[in-house]
């Protein structure tokens, strides 16, 4: 399960406008501890391209749709940026793939 999916299942306001298809940066999260950030797989070029569009980018920024829960991440703490950049028009509803 990704952090985006976990957020949605637990009523945490993490947008995910593209539904995890790596086409936006609205599920941008900030990993609070470098120790856990270093346990994550390196971001792909596609993720890095989307992170470049994220509001409030930090050294430990990731997309929530790309952070997958696994036992070694037990205790992972994430923060949400103060805003997101969503280039979709108001009322836009993404279509599932």
C-alpha positions in Angstrom: 0.0 0.0 0.0 1.3 3.5 -0.9 1.2 6.4 1.5 -1.3 8.0 -0.8 -3.6 5.0 -0.5 -3.1 4.9 3.3 -3.9 8.6 3.6 -7.1 8.2 1.6 -8.2 5.2 3.7 -7.7 7.2 6.9 -9.3 10.5 5.8 -6.0 12.4 5.6 -6.2 15.2 3.1 -3.6 14.2 0.6 -4.9 15.0 -2.8 -3.4 12.6 -5.4 -5.1 14.3 -8.4 -3.6 11.9 -10.9 -4.6 8.9 -8.7 -1.0 7.7 -8.4 -0.1 7.7 -12.1 3.0 10.0 -11.7 1.3 12.8 -13.6 1.2 15.4 -10.8 2.8 16.4 -7.6 -0.3 16.8 -5.4 0.6 13.8 -3.2 3.9 15.5 -2.2 5.0 14.4 1.3 8.1 15.3 3.3 9.9 12.5 5.1 10.6 13.8 8.6 13.6 11.6 9.4 16.7 11.2 7.2 17.1 7.7 8.6 13.8 6.6 7.1 14.3 8.6 3.9 17.5 6.6 3.3 15.5 3.4 3.6 13.3 4.3 0.6 14.2 3.2 -2.9 15.7 6.0 -4.9 13.1 8.1 -6.8 12.7 7.4 -10.5 13.3 10.0 -13.1 9.5 10.3 -13.5 9.1 11.0 -9.8 11.9 13.5 -9.8 10.3 15.3 -12.7 7.0 15.6 -10.8 8.8 16.6 -7.6 10.3 19.5 -9.5 6.8 20.9 -9.8 6.0 20.4 -6.1 5.3 23.3 -3.7 7.8 23.6 -0.8 10.2 21.0 -2.1 12.8 19.8 0.5 15.7 17.4 0.5 13.5 14.6 1.8 10.5 15.2 -0.4 8.8 12.3 -2.1 5.5 11.6 -3.8 3.1 9.7 -1.5 2.1 7.4 -4.3 5.7 6.2 -4.6 6.3 5.5 -0.9 5.2 1.9 -0.3 4.6 0.6 3.2 7.0 -2.2 4.3 8.1 -3.5 7.7 11.4 -1.6 7.7 9.5 1.7 7.4 7.5 1.1 10.7 7.7 4.4 12.5 8.0 6.5 9.3 6.8 10.1 9.9 5.6 12.3 7.1 4.6 15.9 6.9 2.3 17.5 4.3 3.4 20.8 2.7 1.4 23.9 3.3 0.0 23.9 -0.2 0.0 21.9 -3.5 0.2 22.8 -7.1 -2.7 21.4 -9.0 -2.8 22.5 -12.6 -6.3 21.0 -13.3 -9.3 23.2 -13.8 -11.7 23.5 -10.9 -14.2 20.7 -11.0 -11.8 18.4 -12.9 -12.2 14.7 -12.0 -9.4 12.4 -13.1 -10.3 9.3 -15.0 -9.0 6.0 -13.8 -6.5 4.2 -15.9 
